[in-house]
């Protein structure tokens, strides 16, 4: 029999690590965007976003698309 409390504690640990990684990913994405904008490039590179969504969808199915879209939104920051 599984220890539900221990499994829930492990989920909490995983969630904390996922949140840390999302924050890190967001920071890297925003650095890339700032560099691209400083060079006169576009705010969003649609082809790259399609690639990211496709990779997450391949890995996790339809929910992967939702995760990818949330990550992309976080990385874009505010327009203007």
N, CA, C and O atoms as a Maestro MAE file, in Angstrom:
{
 s_m_m2io_version
 :::
 2.0.0
}

f_m_ct {
 s_m_title
 :::
 protein
 m_atom[320] {
  # First column is atom index #
  i_m_mmod_type
  r_m_x_coord
  r_m_y_coord
  r_m_z_coord
  i_m_residue_number
  s_m_chain_name
  s_m_pdb_residue_name
  s_m_pdb_atom_name
  i_m_atomic_number
  :::
  1 25 0.841 -1.183 0.000 1 A "UNK " " N  " 7
  2 3 0.000 0.000 0.000 1 A "UNK " " CA " 6
  3 2 0.889 1.252 0.000 1 A "UNK " " C  " 6
  4 15 1.909 1.310 0.686 1 A "UNK " " O  " 8
  5 25 0.477 2.233 -0.778 2 A "UNK " " N  " 7
  6 3 1.239 3.481 -0.875 2 A "UNK " " CA " 6
  7 2 0.935 4.405 0.291 2 A "UNK " " C  " 6
  8 15 -0.170 4.415 0.834 2 A "UNK " " O  " 8
  9 25 1.934 5.171 0.657 3 A "UNK " " N  " 7
  10 3 1.787 6.194 1.685 3 A "UNK " " CA " 6
  11 2 1.313 7.478 0.994 3 A "UNK " " C  " 6
  12 15 2.106 8.190 0.379 3 A "UNK " " O  " 8
  13 25 0.014 7.762 1.101 4 A "UNK " " N  " 7
  14 3 -0.581 8.898 0.410 4 A "UNK " " CA " 6
  15 2 0.074 10.206 0.839 4 A "UNK " " C  " 6
  16 15 0.350 11.059 -0.004 4 A "UNK " " O  " 8
  17 25 0.324 10.378 2.114 5 A "UNK " " N  " 7
  18 3 0.948 11.613 2.599 5 A "UNK " " CA " 6
  19 2 2.331 11.796 1.981 5 A "UNK " " C  " 6
  20 15 2.691 12.905 1.586 5 A "UNK " " O  " 8
  21 25 3.101 10.725 1.895 6 A "UNK " " N  " 7
  22 3 4.435 10.806 1.300 6 A "UNK " " CA " 6
  23 2 4.342 11.123 -0.195 6 A "UNK " " C  " 6
  24 15 5.127 11.912 -0.720 6 A "UNK " " O  " 8
  25 25 3.383 10.504 -0.867 7 A "UNK " " N  " 7
  26 3 3.201 10.777 -2.294 7 A "UNK " " CA " 6
  27 2 2.766 12.227 -2.517 7 A "UNK " " C  " 6
  28 15 3.215 12.869 -3.466 7 A "UNK " " O  " 8
  29 25 1.907 12.736 -1.660 8 A "UNK " " N  " 7
  30 3 1.487 14.134 -1.786 8 A "UNK " " CA " 6
  31 2 2.651 15.076 -1.510 8 A "UNK " " C  " 6
  32 15 2.788 16.108 -2.168 8 A "UNK " " O  " 8
  33 25 3.475 14.731 -0.555 9 A "UNK " " N  " 7
  34 3 4.661 15.549 -0.267 9 A "UNK " " CA " 6
  35 2 5.586 15.561 -1.477 9 A "UNK " " C  " 6
  36 15 6.167 16.595 -1.807 9 A "UNK " " O  " 8
  37 25 5.724 14.422 -2.134 10 A "UNK " " N  " 7
  38 3 6.577 14.343 -3.330 10 A "UNK " " CA " 6
  39 2 5.994 15.193 -4.452 10 A "UNK " " C  " 6
  40 15 6.735 15.871 -5.164 10 A "UNK " " O  " 8
  41 25 4.674 15.164 -4.615 11 A "UNK " " N  " 7
  42 3 4.038 16.018 -5.621 11 A "UNK " " CA " 6
  43 2 4.321 17.479 -5.316 11 A "UNK " " C  " 6
  44 15 4.617 18.253 -6.226 11 A "UNK " " O  " 8
  45 25 4.236 17.865 -4.059 12 A "UNK " " N  " 7
  46 3 4.538 19.251 -3.672 12 A "UNK " " CA " 6
  47 2 5.974 19.622 -4.025 12 A "UNK " " C  " 6
  48 15 6.231 20.733 -4.489 12 A "UNK " " O  " 8
  49 25 6.910 18.701 -3.811 13 A "UNK " " N  " 7
  50 3 8.312 18.937 -4.171 13 A "UNK " " CA " 6
  51 2 8.457 19.112 -5.681 13 A "UNK " " C  " 6
  52 15 9.151 20.015 -6.148 13 A "UNK " " O  " 8
  53 25 7.803 18.246 -6.425 14 A "UNK " " N  " 7
  54 3 7.861 18.319 -7.893 14 A "UNK " " CA " 6
  55 2 7.263 19.637 -8.370 14 A "UNK " " C  " 6
  56 15 7.830 20.302 -9.238 14 A "UNK " " O  " 8
  57 25 6.114 20.016 -7.801 15 A "UNK " " N  " 7
  58 3 5.484 21.276 -8.187 15 A "UNK " " CA " 6
  59 2 6.407 22.467 -7.919 15 A "UNK " " C  " 6
  60 15 6.496 23.381 -8.738 15 A "UNK " " O  " 8
  61 25 7.082 22.457 -6.790 16 A "UNK " " N  " 7
  62 3 8.012 23.545 -6.465 16 A "UNK " " CA " 6
  63 2 9.149 23.589 -7.486 16 A "UNK " " C  " 6
  64 15 9.554 24.669 -7.915 16 A "UNK " " O  " 8
  65 25 9.658 22.442 -7.870 17 A "UNK " " N  " 7
  66 3 10.733 22.390 -8.866 17 A "UNK " " CA " 6
  67 2 10.225 22.853 -10.226 17 A "UNK " " C  " 6
  68 15 10.918 23.585 -10.932 17 A "UNK " " O  " 8
  69 25 9.024 22.432 -10.596 18 A "UNK " " N  " 7
  70 3 8.449 22.880 -11.865 18 A "UNK " " CA " 6
  71 2 8.296 24.400 -11.879 18 A "UNK " " C  " 6
  72 15 8.616 25.046 -12.876 18 A "UNK " " O  " 8
  73 25 7.811 24.969 -10.786 19 A "UNK " " N  " 7
  74 3 7.653 26.419 -10.701 19 A "UNK " " CA " 6
  75 2 9.008 27.112 -10.838 19 A "UNK " " C  " 6
  76 15 9.117 28.126 -11.527 19 A "UNK " " O  " 8
  77 25 10.040 26.571 -10.186 20 A "UNK " " N  " 7
  78 3 11.381 27.145 -10.296 20 A "UNK " " CA " 6
  79 2 11.848 27.111 -11.745 20 A "UNK " " C  " 6
  80 15 12.403 28.088 -12.247 20 A "UNK " " O  " 8
  81 25 11.624 25.994 -12.412 21 A "UNK " " N  " 7
  82 3 12.033 25.856 -13.807 21 A "UNK " " CA " 6
  83 2 11.244 26.784 -14.726 21 A "UNK " " C  " 6
  84 15 11.802 27.330 -15.676 21 A "UNK " " O  " 8
  85 25 9.968 26.965 -14.457 22 A "UNK " " N  " 7
  86 3 9.168 27.896 -15.256 22 A "UNK " " CA " 6
  87 2 9.697 29.312 -15.094 22 A "UNK " " C  " 6
  88 15 9.797 30.047 -16.076 22 A "UNK " " O  " 8
  89 25 10.037 29.707 -13.873 23 A "UNK " " N  " 7
  90 3 10.620 31.034 -13.652 23 A "UNK " " CA " 6
  91 2 11.940 31.176 -14.415 23 A "UNK " " C  " 6
  92 15 12.198 32.212 -15.028 23 A "UNK " " O  " 8
  93 25 12.758 30.153 -14.377 24 A "UNK " " N  " 7
  94 3 14.033 30.193 -15.105 24 A "UNK " " CA " 6
  95 2 13.794 30.293 -16.607 24 A "UNK " " C  " 6
  96 15 14.439 31.088 -17.290 24 A "UNK " " O  " 8
  97 25 12.862 29.481 -17.123 25 A "UNK " " N  " 7
  98 3 12.548 29.498 -18.548 25 A "UNK " " CA " 6
  99 2 12.043 30.872 -18.967 25 A "UNK " " C  " 6
  100 15 12.419 31.383 -20.021 25 A "UNK " " O  " 8
  101 25 11.193 31.465 -18.139 26 A "UNK " " N  " 7
  102 3 10.643 32.787 -18.433 26 A "UNK " " CA " 6
  103 2 11.749 33.827 -18.509 26 A "UNK " " C  " 6
  104 15 11.747 34.665 -19.410 26 A "UNK " " O  " 8
  105 25 12.684 33.785 -17.584 27 A "UNK " " N  " 7
  106 3 13.793 34.733 -17.589 27 A "UNK " " CA " 6
  107 2 14.640 34.584 -18.849 27 A "UNK " " C  " 6
  108 15 15.020 35.583 -19.460 27 A "UNK " " O  " 8
  109 25 14.935 33.358 -19.241 28 A "UNK " " N  " 7
  110 3 15.738 33.122 -20.447 28 A "UNK " " CA " 6
  111 2 14.981 33.611 -21.678 28 A "UNK " " C  " 6
  112 15 15.561 34.260 -22.550 28 A "UNK " " O  " 8
  113 25 13.698 33.304 -21.749 29 A "UNK " " N  " 7
  114 3 12.889 33.730 -22.881 29 A "UNK " " CA " 6
  115 2 12.846 35.248 -22.993 29 A "UNK " " C  " 6
  116 15 12.943 35.794 -24.092 29 A "UNK " " O  " 8
  117 25 12.702 35.924 -21.869 30 A "UNK " " N  " 7
  118 3 12.655 37.390 -21.892 30 A "UNK " " CA " 6
  119 2 14.009 37.991 -22.287 30 A "UNK " " C  " 6
  120 15 14.056 39.037 -22.934 30 A "UNK " " O  " 8
  121 25 15.101 37.338 -21.903 31 A "UNK " " N  " 7
  122 3 16.437 37.808 -22.339 31 A "UNK " " CA " 6
  123 2 16.564 37.684 -23.851 31 A "UNK " " C  " 6
  124 15 17.070 38.585 -24.519 31 A "UNK " " O  " 8
  125 25 16.099 36.558 -24.379 32 A "UNK " " N  " 7
  126 3 16.153 36.356 -25.835 32 A "UNK " " CA " 6
  127 2 15.330 37.431 -26.534 32 A "UNK " " C  " 6
  128 15 15.769 38.022 -27.520 32 A "UNK " " O  " 8
  129 25 14.138 37.676 -26.015 33 A "UNK " " N  " 7
  130 3 13.264 38.678 -26.619 33 A "UNK " " CA " 6
  131 2 13.906 40.064 -26.573 33 A "UNK " " C  " 6
  132 15 13.864 40.791 -27.565 33 A "UNK " " O  " 8
  133 25 14.491 40.437 -25.454 34 A "UNK " " N  " 7
  134 3 15.133 41.747 -25.325 34 A "UNK " " CA " 6
  135 2 16.280 41.884 -26.321 34 A "UNK " " C  " 6
  136 15 16.444 42.932 -26.946 34 A "UNK " " O  " 8
  137 25 17.073 40.822 -26.467 35 A "UNK " " N  " 7
  138 3 18.183 40.843 -27.419 35 A "UNK " " CA " 6
  139 2 17.661 40.984 -28.843 35 A "UNK " " C  " 6
  140 15 18.201 41.755 -29.637 35 A "UNK " " O  " 8
  141 25 16.612 40.240 -29.161 36 A "UNK " " N  " 7
  142 3 16.024 40.293 -30.499 36 A "UNK " " CA " 6
  143 2 15.461 41.690 -30.784 36 A "UNK " " C  " 6
  144 15 15.677 42.238 -31.865 36 A "UNK " " O  " 8
  145 25 14.744 42.263 -29.816 37 A "UNK " " N  " 7
  146 3 14.173 43.602 -30.003 37 A "UNK " " CA " 6
  147 2 15.260 44.656 -30.153 37 A "UNK " " C  " 6
  148 15 15.139 45.564 -30.976 37 A "UNK " " O  " 8
  149 25 16.325 44.539 -29.360 38 A "UNK " " N  " 7
  150 3 17.434 45.496 -29.444 38 A "UNK " " CA " 6
  151 2 18.105 45.465 -30.808 38 A "UNK " " C  " 6
  152 15 18.663 46.465 -31.259 38 A "UNK " " O  " 8
  153 25 18.049 44.311 -31.459 39 A "UNK " " N  " 7
  154 3 18.641 44.163 -32.789 39 A "UNK " " CA " 6
  155 2 17.652 44.526 -33.893 39 A "UNK " " C  " 6
  156 15 17.951 44.375 -35.078 39 A "UNK " " O  " 8
  157 25 16.459 45.012 -33.492 40 A "UNK " " N  " 7
  158 3 15.470 45.410 -34.490 40 A "UNK " " CA " 6
  159 2 14.563 44.287 -34.950 40 A "UNK " " C  " 6
  160 15 13.825 44.434 -35.925 40 A "UNK " " O  " 8
  161 25 14.616 43.175 -34.256 41 A "UNK " " N  " 7
  162 3 13.794 42.035 -34.633 41 A "UNK " " CA " 6
  163 2 12.387 42.133 -34.076 41 A "UNK " " C  " 6
  164 15 12.055 43.081 -33.365 41 A "UNK " " O  " 8
  165 25 11.569 41.155 -34.400 42 A "UNK " " N  " 7
  166 3 10.185 41.157 -33.941 42 A "UNK " " CA " 6
  167 2 10.065 40.753 -32.473 42 A "UNK " " C  " 6
  168 15 10.950 40.100 -31.922 42 A "UNK " " O  " 8
  169 25 8.968 41.149 -31.859 43 A "UNK " " N  " 7
  170 3 8.696 40.788 -30.463 43 A "UNK " " CA " 6
  171 2 8.458 39.286 -30.344 43 A "UNK " " C  " 6
  172 15 8.898 38.657 -29.381 43 A "UNK " " O  " 8
  173 25 7.755 38.711 -31.333 44 A "UNK " " N  " 7
  174 3 7.398 37.294 -31.322 44 A "UNK " " CA " 6
  175 2 7.872 36.658 -32.624 44 A "UNK " " C  " 6
  176 15 7.731 37.247 -33.696 44 A "UNK " " O  " 8
  177 25 8.427 35.468 -32.531 45 A "UNK " " N  " 7
  178 3 8.826 34.704 -33.709 45 A "UNK " " CA " 6
  179 2 7.851 33.525 -33.807 45 A "UNK " " C  " 6
  180 15 7.996 32.518 -33.114 45 A "UNK " " O  " 8
  181 25 6.866 33.678 -34.676 46 A "UNK " " N  " 7
  182 3 5.786 32.693 -34.774 46 A "UNK " " CA " 6
  183 2 6.284 31.292 -35.085 46 A "UNK " " C  " 6
  184 15 5.783 30.320 -34.519 46 A "UNK " " O  " 8
  185 25 7.252 31.172 -35.966 47 A "UNK " " N  " 7
  186 3 7.762 29.843 -36.316 47 A "UNK " " CA " 6
  187 2 8.344 29.142 -35.093 47 A "UNK " " C  " 6
  188 15 8.156 27.938 -34.915 47 A "UNK " " O  " 8
  189 25 9.034 29.878 -34.270 48 A "UNK " " N  " 7
  190 3 9.604 29.306 -33.039 48 A "UNK " " CA " 6
  191 2 8.492 28.873 -32.090 48 A "UNK " " C  " 6
  192 15 8.570 27.808 -31.477 48 A "UNK " " O  " 8
  193 25 7.463 29.698 -31.971 49 A "UNK " " N  " 7
  194 3 6.353 29.349 -31.086 49 A "UNK " " CA " 6
  195 2 5.643 28.093 -31.561 49 A "UNK " " C  " 6
  196 15 5.263 27.249 -30.750 49 A "UNK " " O  " 8
  197 25 5.461 27.963 -32.870 50 A "UNK " " N  " 7
  198 3 4.843 26.754 -33.420 50 A "UNK " " CA " 6
  199 2 5.695 25.533 -33.088 50 A "UNK " " C  " 6
  200 15 5.164 24.475 -32.750 50 A "UNK " " O  " 8
  201 25 7.001 25.677 -33.182 51 A "UNK " " N  " 7
  202 3 7.926 24.594 -32.843 51 A "UNK " " CA " 6
  203 2 7.779 24.183 -31.377 51 A "UNK " " C  " 6
  204 15 7.716 22.994 -31.063 51 A "UNK " " O  " 8
  205 25 7.724 25.163 -30.493 52 A "UNK " " N  " 7
  206 3 7.593 24.886 -29.061 52 A "UNK " " CA " 6
  207 2 6.263 24.174 -28.776 52 A "UNK " " C  " 6
  208 15 6.230 23.173 -28.061 52 A "UNK " " O  " 8
  209 25 5.185 24.693 -29.333 53 A "UNK " " N  " 7
  210 3 3.870 24.070 -29.117 53 A "UNK " " CA " 6
  211 2 3.870 22.641 -29.647 53 A "UNK " " C  " 6
  212 15 3.349 21.737 -28.993 53 A "UNK " " O  " 8
  213 25 4.438 22.435 -30.802 54 A "UNK " " N  " 7
  214 3 4.484 21.095 -31.386 54 A "UNK " " CA " 6
  215 2 5.253 20.110 -30.526 54 A "UNK " " C  " 6
  216 15 4.846 18.959 -30.368 54 A "UNK " " O  " 8
  217 25 6.360 20.565 -29.975 55 A "UNK " " N  " 7
  218 3 7.165 19.683 -29.117 55 A "UNK " " CA " 6
  219 2 6.386 19.279 -27.872 55 A "UNK " " C  " 6
  220 15 6.388 18.106 -27.497 55 A "UNK " " O  " 8
  221 25 5.715 20.241 -27.221 56 A "UNK " " N  " 7
  222 3 4.931 19.926 -26.023 56 A "UNK " " CA " 6
  223 2 3.727 19.050 -26.367 56 A "UNK " " C  " 6
  224 15 3.381 18.147 -25.606 56 A "UNK " " O  " 8
  225 25 3.098 19.308 -27.492 57 A "UNK " " N  " 7
  226 3 1.940 18.501 -27.887 57 A "UNK " " CA " 6
  227 2 2.363 17.069 -28.207 57 A "UNK " " C  " 6
  228 15 1.649 16.122 -27.876 57 A "UNK " " O  " 8
  229 25 3.493 16.912 -28.833 58 A "UNK " " N  " 7
  230 3 4.006 15.576 -29.120 58 A "UNK " " CA " 6
  231 2 4.274 14.820 -27.814 58 A "UNK " " C  " 6
  232 15 3.975 13.632 -27.697 58 A "UNK " " O  " 8
  233 25 4.832 15.517 -26.859 59 A "UNK " " N  " 7
  234 3 5.197 14.890 -25.582 59 A "UNK " " CA " 6
  235 2 3.979 14.554 -24.722 59 A "UNK " " C  " 6
  236 15 3.935 13.489 -24.106 59 A "UNK " " O  " 8
  237 25 2.992 15.450 -24.674 60 A "UNK " " N  " 7
  238 3 1.897 15.302 -23.705 60 A "UNK " " CA " 6
  239 2 0.493 15.300 -24.316 60 A "UNK " " C  " 6
  240 15 -0.498 15.259 -23.587 60 A "UNK " " O  " 8
  241 25 0.404 15.344 -25.636 61 A "UNK " " N  " 7
  242 3 -0.912 15.387 -26.259 61 A "UNK " " CA " 6
  243 2 -1.530 16.770 -26.120 61 A "UNK " " C  " 6
  244 15 -0.822 17.761 -25.939 61 A "UNK " " O  " 8
  245 25 -2.852 16.831 -26.206 62 A "UNK " " N  " 7
  246 3 -3.567 18.103 -26.168 62 A "UNK " " CA " 6
  247 2 -3.228 18.954 -24.943 62 A "UNK " " C  " 6
  248 15 -3.073 20.166 -25.089 62 A "UNK " " O  " 8
  249 25 -3.105 18.373 -23.731 63 A "UNK " " N  " 7
  250 3 -2.719 19.210 -22.592 63 A "UNK " " CA " 6
  251 2 -1.342 19.862 -22.777 63 A "UNK " " C  " 6
  252 15 -1.081 20.925 -22.214 63 A "UNK " " O  " 8
  253 25 -0.472 19.236 -23.553 64 A "UNK " " N  " 7
  254 3 0.838 19.812 -23.817 64 A "UNK " " CA " 6
  255 2 0.734 21.147 -24.531 64 A "UNK " " C  " 6
  256 15 1.530 22.053 -24.284 64 A "UNK " " O  " 8
  257 25 -0.248 21.268 -25.417 65 A "UNK " " N  " 7
  258 3 -0.466 22.536 -26.118 65 A "UNK " " CA " 6
  259 2 -0.817 23.632 -25.106 65 A "UNK " " C  " 6
  260 15 -0.317 24.753 -25.194 65 A "UNK " " O  " 8
  261 25 -1.666 23.299 -24.162 66 A "UNK " " N  " 7
  262 3 -2.068 24.273 -23.146 66 A "UNK " " CA " 6
  263 2 -0.868 24.718 -22.314 66 A "UNK " " C  " 6
  264 15 -0.709 25.904 -22.025 66 A "UNK " " O  " 8
  265 25 -0.037 23.770 -21.937 67 A "UNK " " N  " 7
  266 3 1.173 24.096 -21.165 67 A "UNK " " CA " 6
  267 2 2.086 24.999 -21.987 67 A "UNK " " C  " 6
  268 15 2.586 26.007 -21.487 67 A "UNK " " O  " 8
  269 25 2.302 24.632 -23.260 68 A "UNK " " N  " 7
  270 3 3.173 25.426 -24.128 68 A "UNK " " CA " 6
  271 2 2.658 26.845 -24.276 68 A "UNK " " C  " 6
  272 15 3.438 27.796 -24.221 68 A "UNK " " O  " 8
  273 25 1.371 26.997 -24.460 69 A "UNK " " N  " 7
  274 3 0.808 28.341 -24.627 69 A "UNK " " CA " 6
  275 2 1.000 29.173 -23.358 69 A "UNK " " C  " 6
  276 15 1.281 30.369 -23.435 69 A "UNK " " O  " 8
  277 25 0.851 28.551 -22.207 70 A "UNK " " N  " 7
  278 3 1.079 29.274 -20.946 70 A "UNK " " CA " 6
  279 2 2.541 29.683 -20.820 70 A "UNK " " C  " 6
  280 15 2.838 30.808 -20.419 70 A "UNK " " O  " 8
  281 25 3.446 28.785 -21.158 71 A "UNK " " N  " 7
  282 3 4.869 29.112 -21.090 71 A "UNK " " CA " 6
  283 2 5.224 30.242 -22.049 71 A "UNK " " C  " 6
  284 15 5.980 31.148 -21.699 71 A "UNK " " O  " 8
  285 25 4.680 30.184 -23.244 72 A "UNK " " N  " 7
  286 3 4.953 31.236 -24.224 72 A "UNK " " CA " 6
  287 2 4.408 32.570 -23.755 72 A "UNK " " C  " 6
  288 15 5.065 33.599 -23.911 72 A "UNK " " O  " 8
  289 25 3.213 32.564 -23.181 73 A "UNK " " N  " 7
  290 3 2.640 33.804 -22.667 73 A "UNK " " CA " 6
  291 2 3.502 34.401 -21.561 73 A "UNK " " C  " 6
  292 15 3.733 35.610 -21.532 73 A "UNK " " O  " 8
  293 25 3.968 33.565 -20.666 74 A "UNK " " N  " 7
  294 3 4.848 34.035 -19.586 74 A "UNK " " CA " 6
  295 2 6.139 34.633 -20.150 74 A "UNK " " C  " 6
  296 15 6.612 35.665 -19.674 74 A "UNK " " O  " 8
  297 25 6.695 33.987 -21.149 75 A "UNK " " N  " 7
  298 3 7.957 34.431 -21.721 75 A "UNK " " CA " 6
  299 2 7.857 35.707 -22.529 75 A "UNK " " C  " 6
  300 15 8.831 36.451 -22.641 75 A "UNK " " O  " 8
  301 25 6.683 35.967 -23.094 76 A "UNK " " N  " 7
  302 3 6.501 37.169 -23.895 76 A "UNK " " CA " 6
  303 2 6.474 38.428 -23.039 76 A "UNK " " C  " 6
  304 15 6.910 39.489 -23.487 76 A "UNK " " O  " 8
  305 25 5.980 38.327 -21.843 77 A "UNK " " N  " 7
  306 3 5.822 39.524 -21.019 77 A "UNK " " CA " 6
  307 2 4.743 40.417 -21.618 77 A "UNK " " C  " 6
  308 15 3.923 39.973 -22.422 77 A "UNK " " O  " 8
  309 25 4.760 41.643 -21.224 78 A "UNK " " N  " 7
  310 3 3.754 42.606 -21.711 78 A "UNK " " CA " 6
  311 2 4.211 43.248 -23.004 78 A "UNK " " C  " 6
  312 15 5.393 43.532 -23.195 78 A "UNK " " O  " 8
  313 25 3.258 43.471 -23.883 79 A "UNK " " N  " 7
  314 3 3.550 44.152 -25.153 79 A "UNK " " CA " 6
  315 2 3.829 45.628 -24.871 79 A "UNK " " C  " 6
  316 15 3.317 46.209 -23.914 79 A "UNK " " O  " 8
  317 25 4.649 46.208 -25.727 80 A "UNK " " N  " 7
  318 3 4.888 47.652 -25.636 80 A "UNK " " CA " 6
  319 2 5.850 47.965 -24.614 80 A "UNK " " C  " 6
  320 15 6.168 49.135 -24.403 80 A "UNK " " O  " 8
  :::
 }
 m_bond[319] {
  # First column is bond index #
  i_m_from
  i_m_to
  i_m_order
  :::
  1 1 2 1
  2 2 3 1
  3 3 4 2
  4 3 5 1
  5 5 6 1
  6 6 7 1
  7 7 8 2
  8 7 9 1
  9 9 10 1
  10 10 11 1
  11 11 12 2
  12 11 13 1
  13 13 14 1
  14 14 15 1
  15 15 16 2
  16 15 17 1
  17 17 18 1
  18 18 19 1
  19 19 20 2
  20 19 21 1
  21 21 22 1
  22 22 23 1
  23 23 24 2
  24 23 25 1
  25 25 26 1
  26 26 27 1
  27 27 28 2
  28 27 29 1
  29 29 30 1
  30 30 31 1
  31 31 32 2
  32 31 33 1
  33 33 34 1
  34 34 35 1
  35 35 36 2
  36 35 37 1
  37 37 38 1
  38 38 39 1
  39 39 40 2
  40 39 41 1
  41 41 42 1
  42 42 43 1
  43 43 44 2
  44 43 45 1
  45 45 46 1
  46 46 47 1
  47 47 48 2
  48 47 49 1
  49 49 50 1
  50 50 51 1
  51 51 52 2
  52 51 53 1
  53 53 54 1
  54 54 55 1
  55 55 56 2
  56 55 57 1
  57 57 58 1
  58 58 59 1
  59 59 60 2
  60 59 61 1
  61 61 62 1
  62 62 63 1
  63 63 64 2
  64 63 65 1
  65 65 66 1
  66 66 67 1
  67 67 68 2
  68 67 69 1
  69 69 70 1
  70 70 71 1
  71 71 72 2
  72 71 73 1
  73 73 74 1
  74 74 75 1
  75 75 76 2
  76 75 77 1
  77 77 78 1
  78 78 79 1
  79 79 80 2
  80 79 81 1
  81 81 82 1
  82 82 83 1
  83 83 84 2
  84 83 85 1
  85 85 86 1
  86 86 87 1
  87 87 88 2
  88 87 89 1
  89 89 90 1
  90 90 91 1
  91 91 92 2
  92 91 93 1
  93 93 94 1
  94 94 95 1
  95 95 96 2
  96 95 97 1
  97 97 98 1
  98 98 99 1
  99 99 100 2
  100 99 101 1
  101 101 102 1
  102 102 103 1
  103 103 104 2
  104 103 105 1
  105 105 106 1
  106 106 107 1
  107 107 108 2
  108 107 109 1
  109 109 110 1
  110 110 111 1
  111 111 112 2
  112 111 113 1
  113 113 114 1
  114 114 115 1
  115 115 116 2
  116 115 117 1
  117 117 118 1
  118 118 119 1
  119 119 120 2
  120 119 121 1
  121 121 122 1
  122 122 123 1
  123 123 124 2
  124 123 125 1
  125 125 126 1
  126 126 127 1
  127 127 128 2
  128 127 129 1
  129 129 130 1
  130 130 131 1
  131 131 132 2
  132 131 133 1
  133 133 134 1
  134 134 135 1
  135 135 136 2
  136 135 137 1
  137 137 138 1
  138 138 139 1
  139 139 140 2
  140 139 141 1
  141 141 142 1
  142 142 143 1
  143 143 144 2
  144 143 145 1
  145 145 146 1
  146 146 147 1
  147 147 148 2
  148 147 149 1
  149 149 150 1
  150 150 151 1
  151 151 152 2
  152 151 153 1
  153 153 154 1
  154 154 155 1
  155 155 156 2
  156 155 157 1
  157 157 158 1
  158 158 159 1
  159 159 160 2
  160 159 161 1
  161 161 162 1
  162 162 163 1
  163 163 164 2
  164 163 165 1
  165 165 166 1
  166 166 167 1
  167 167 168 2
  168 167 169 1
  169 169 170 1
  170 170 171 1
  171 171 172 2
  172 171 173 1
  173 173 174 1
  174 174 175 1
  175 175 176 2
  176 175 177 1
  177 177 178 1
  178 178 179 1
  179 179 180 2
  180 179 181 1
  181 181 182 1
  182 182 183 1
  183 183 184 2
  184 183 185 1
  185 185 186 1
  186 186 187 1
  187 187 188 2
  188 187 189 1
  189 189 190 1
  190 190 191 1
  191 191 192 2
  192 191 193 1
  193 193 194 1
  194 194 195 1
  195 195 196 2
  196 195 197 1
  197 197 198 1
  198 198 199 1
  199 199 200 2
  200 199 201 1
  201 201 202 1
  202 202 203 1
  203 203 204 2
  204 203 205 1
  205 205 206 1
  206 206 207 1
  207 207 208 2
  208 207 209 1
  209 209 210 1
  210 210 211 1
  211 211 212 2
  212 211 213 1
  213 213 214 1
  214 214 215 1
  215 215 216 2
  216 215 217 1
  217 217 218 1
  218 218 219 1
  219 219 220 2
  220 219 221 1
  221 221 222 1
  222 222 223 1
  223 223 224 2
  224 223 225 1
  225 225 226 1
  226 226 227 1
  227 227 228 2
  228 227 229 1
  229 229 230 1
  230 230 231 1
  231 231 232 2
  232 231 233 1
  233 233 234 1
  234 234 235 1
  235 235 236 2
  236 235 237 1
  237 237 238 1
  238 238 239 1
  239 239 240 2
  240 239 241 1
  241 241 242 1
  242 242 243 1
  243 243 244 2
  244 243 245 1
  245 245 246 1
  246 246 247 1
  247 247 248 2
  248 247 249 1
  249 249 250 1
  250 250 251 1
  251 251 252 2
  252 251 253 1
  253 253 254 1
  254 254 255 1
  255 255 256 2
  256 255 257 1
  257 257 258 1
  258 258 259 1
  259 259 260 2
  260 259 261 1
  261 261 262 1
  262 262 263 1
  263 263 264 2
  264 263 265 1
  265 265 266 1
  266 266 267 1
  267 267 268 2
  268 267 269 1
  269 269 270 1
  270 270 271 1
  271 271 272 2
  272 271 273 1
  273 273 274 1
  274 274 275 1
  275 275 276 2
  276 275 277 1
  277 277 278 1
  278 278 279 1
  279 279 280 2
  280 279 281 1
  281 281 282 1
  282 282 283 1
  283 283 284 2
  284 283 285 1
  285 285 286 1
  286 286 287 1
  287 287 288 2
  288 287 289 1
  289 289 290 1
  290 290 291 1
  291 291 292 2
  292 291 293 1
  293 293 294 1
  294 294 295 1
  295 295 296 2
  296 295 297 1
  297 297 298 1
  298 298 299 1
  299 299 300 2
  300 299 301 1
  301 301 302 1
  302 302 303 1
  303 303 304 2
  304 303 305 1
  305 305 306 1
  306 306 307 1
  307 307 308 2
  308 307 309 1
  309 309 310 1
  310 310 311 1
  311 311 312 2
  312 311 313 1
  313 313 314 1
  314 314 315 1
  315 315 316 2
  316 315 317 1
  317 317 318 1
  318 318 319 1
  319 319 320 2
  :::
 }
}
